[in-house]
Amino acid sequence: MNAGIIGVGKYVPEQIVTNFDLEKKIDTSDEWIRTRTGIEERRIAADHENTSDLAYLAAQDAINNAGISADEIGLILVATVTPDQAFPSVACQLQEKLGAVNAAAMDVAAACAGFIYALSTAKQFIESKAYKYVLVVGAEKLSKITDWSDRNTAVLFGDGACAAVLGEVSEGRGILAFELGADGTGGKHLFLDEADHIAMNGREVFKFAVRQMGESAVSVLEKAGLTKQDVDFLIPHQANIRIMEASRERLELPEEKLSKRIHKYGNTSSASIGIALKDELDDGKIKDDDILVLVGFGGGLTWGAVVIKWGK
């Protein structure tokens, strides 16, 4: 039994906020943001759009792409740090919206590594034959926890959602290996403060991410019995172009093998890897039997990576 992704989806809000828009509100500039982060614009959800709404639209896209019906899903895993409320979970709200009446449901809180955590969890349920199909979603409305007066963090984040349906795939394909990790001592560098805003020690998070993303990517390839030369495409968490480039260099990959979607969406936390995956598929960049490395890091501090041989 090999577990793999059989359908993908995404949703991003209609409203676009450019760097030039932010110039009018805070002490920053388009050049400063672009050169330090690679971000040019981000999507911001409307006031009436909640995380569960974003999740629903991405999930519908993935379910349609997989060619299954919602009542076939056995488990829903939603990676998020911006739930509509403490409970019920976004996953339970999504279950209702989808009509996935046969699905268990729970949220996964691993910040920007949440999508990788959820994929790795789903793999176990598929391969143990507990469930035939598992829906994995990464959804965030980061705009509601962003301090829009803080020039260091306000320029970084955006809203959006991604989704993947996991099921059995043919021999040799699917998720070949995964690696998950956490270091709770680093939680003080990236957290939600008393005002319910994202607080970050940018320098410490940058150092951690550059080191850990590269190490995780190399380690997960070793677990899969593969080498850097086997990698066809690297899809890292879209947090900062310099961190992403460092991961590419660690794997000794040419630039065309790095997924770069940060300029369009900013950092969408648990949604970023899946959104990038969907965009690359839509653009024809990923073919059957390609070896993909998905790698992310986030608050906790957490990290995770998976190796996928693409295809059903």
N, C-alpha and C positions, 0 to 999 in steps of 0.2 A: 504493500500500500504506500503510494507516494502522494503526499499532499502538495498541492500547488494552487496558484491563482487561476481561476477559470473565467473571471469577469472583473472589470475595473470600472470605476466611475469617479466623477468629481463634480463639485459645484463651487463656484465663487460668486460672491455678491456682485451686483451690477455697478455699484458706486466705485469709481476709481479716484484715489487720492494720490496725486503726483508729488514729487519732491518740491516742485514749484508751489504747490498748494500749501505745503508745510512751511515754506519760506515766509509766507504771509502771517503765520501764527506763532512761530518760535524762532529763536536765534540759530538758524542753520542755513545751509545752501545746498542746491542740487549737486554741485561739484563735491562738497564735503561728504555728502551721503553716498554718492556713487563711488568715489574713490576709496572710501573706507569700508563699504558694505556690498557694493554691487547692485543696490536697490534703486530703481527708478520710479516705481509706483507700487501701490498696494490696494487691495480691495477691502472695503469697509461695509459691514452689514448694516441694513436699515434698522431703525429702532425697534420695529416690530418683528425682526428676524432673530430668532434664538438659535442657540447651537443645535438643538434638536431639529430645527427647520433646515439648517444647512446639511445636517447629517442625512435627513430624509431624502433630499434631492440627489445627493451623491449616491446614496444607497439604491435608490430607484434606478439610477443610471447603471450601476454595477450589476444589479439583478437582471435588468434587461440585456446587458452585455453578456451575461452568463447564460441566458436562455432558460432560466428557471423561474419558478413562482415563489412568492414570499412565504407561502405556507410550507415550502420544502426546507426552509432554513431551520436548523436545529439549535443554533446558538448565535447570539448577537454580541459582539465585543466592540465597545466604543471607547477609543482612546481620546481623552479630553482632560483639560484642566480648567475648562470654562463651562461647566454644566449650567443648565437653565436655573437649577436650584440644587441644594444639597441632596435631596431625594424627592421624588423618584429619580432614578438614574436616567441619563440621556438614552441609554440602551433600552430601558423599559418604555420610555416615551416613543422611541423609534419603533419598537415592536408594535405598539398600538397604531402609529401612523401608517406603517407598512401593511398591517393586517397579518403579521407573521405569528399566527396564533399558536404555532407549535414550537416556538423558539424560547429557550432560556435567554436571559439578558443580564449583562453586567458591564460597568465601566472599568476602564484601566487607567490609572493615574501614574504615568511615568513621564509626563511633560513631553518634550519634543522627541523623546525616544519611544513614545507610547505606541505608535503604529508598528514599530519593530517588535515591541513586547507583545502586542496583540496578535501579530502574524505568527510569532513563535508559539504562542499559546494555542492558537487555532490549529496549527500543525499537529499538536499532540492529540487534540480531539478527533481530527480526521483520521490520523494513522492508527489510533486505538479503536477506530470504528464506532466511537460513541455517537458521532454525528456525521451525516452524509455531507451536509453543507454548513459552513460557518461564515457569517458575514462579519467582516472586520471594517471598522470605520474610524477615521481620524477626523475630528471636527472641532473647530475652535472659533469662538468669537472673542479674540484677544483685544479688540477695540474697547470692550467694556472693562478691562482691567489694566489698560494703558493709561499712564499719566501723560496727558497730552501737553503738559507744560514742561516736561522733562526732555530736553533736547537729546540726551544720551540714549533714551529708550523709545521715545515716541516715533522716531524715524524707522524703527526696525520691524514693527509688527503689522500683520494683516489678518483678515478673516477668510475662512474657506473650509472645505471639507473634501475628503477623499473616501473611497470605499473599495473593498475587494471581496469577492466571493471566493472562498477556498473550498476545494473538493478534491476528489481523487484525480490524478493525472497519470499519463502513461509512464512506463518504467524508465528511469533515468532522468525524468524531468521533475519540476517542482522545486520545493525548498530543500536544498541539499544539506545545509548546515546553518546553525544560528549561534549567536553569542549574545548573552545579556550580562549586564553588570551594573553595579551601583556603588557609590561612595557617599554615604550620608554625612561625612565630615565636611563635604563641600557644599552642603545645602545652604550655608550662610552666604554663598556667592550668587545665588539666583533663587528668589523666593517671592511670595506674595506678602507685602508689608501690611501694617495695621490699617492703612487706608484702602486696602484691597487693590493695590497697584503693583505691577511688576517692578521688583527692585533687583538690580544686577551690578555686580562688580565685573565690569566688562573685561578688564585686563586678565583677571584670574580665570574667567570663563573661557576667554580666547585661548589662553595657554593650555587649559585642560582639554579643550575641544581639538586643537591642533594635534596634541599628543594622542588623545584617546581615539579619535576617528581613524587615524592612520593605523594604530595598533590593532583596533578591532577589525578593520578591513583585512589586514594581513592574517590575523589569527583565524578569522572565520573561513578564509580560503584554505588555510592549512587543515582545518577540521573537515573541509569538503574534499580534501585530497587534491587540491588544485594549486596553481601558481599564479603569479601576477600576469604572466603571459596569456593565461586562459581567459582573462576578463575582457568581455566585449563592451560593457557599459557600467559606469559607476553612477549611482543615484544617491548622493549624500543629502542629509538634512540641509535645507536651503536657509541657512542662518546668516552666513557671511561669505562672500566670494573668496576671501583670503583663506578661510578655513577649508572651504571646498577645494581650492587649488592645492592646498597642502596635502589633502587626502589623495588627490590625483597624482601628485608628485611622489608620494609614498608608495603608490602602486606602479609607478613608472609608466603611466598611461599617457597617450597623446591627448591633446586638448579636446579633440572631437569625440572622445569616449567619456567625457564628463557631462552630466546633465546639469544645465544652468538655466533655471527658471526663476531665480531669485529676483531678477530685474522686474518681473511682471507682478509678483505677488508679495514680496518681502518674506519675512519669517512667519509662517502660519502654524508653527509648532507641530503638533502631531499630524497635521494634514499635509505638511510640505512634501514629504517623500512620495506619498501616494498621488498628489496632484502632479508632481513632476513625472512620475511613472505614466500616468494617463496621457499627459501631453506628449511624451516621447513616443508612446504607442500610436497616438493619433497622427503624429508626424512621420510615422514609418521608420523611426530610428531603431526599433527593437524587432528582431526577427525570431522565429521559432528556433530553439536550441541555442540562442545566445546565452552567455553566462553573465548574469547581473549581480552586482554587489550593491545592496541597500544598507546604508549605515547612518546612524544618528546619535545625538547626544542631547541631554536636556537637564532641567532642574531635578534635583534629588541628592546629589548629581546622579544621572543615569546615562547608560549608553547601550547600544545594541546594533547588531549587524546580521544580515542574512545573505546567503548565496542562493540564487535561483537559476535553474536552467529553464528558460522560458518555453512555454507551450503546454498544450493539453495532452 
